Amino acid sequence: RRNQSRAVIVGHISPSVGSFRHTQLWKTEYIQRYYEIVGQFNDVVMGQLFGHIHTDEFRLVDGADKRGMNDVVGNGGGGIVAVDTPILLGPSVTPLHGNDPSFRIVKYG
């Protein structure tokens, strides 16, 4: 913030629910803490890039609309902080799991 720097978070497994088994991919307390930290730095974090699920998706985390997160945090999704940047989930570059190999080029300006 002080240097007006921006950050892109890159990871393998996203803090969300999987597309195939519909189970949470992180432990509840880690998901809550992650969104607390990212929410505190909404003005700094300009992107979140993850993979693992082999599909081309993006996810939005809105504190008012926690669909898909209710099972993760219980009690209607309480405790999830709204995050301004989307989570981009990268597609697979292999045909495993019935996927079409693909890739994404992301440019942030």
Disulfide bonds with the S-S distance in Angstrom:
none
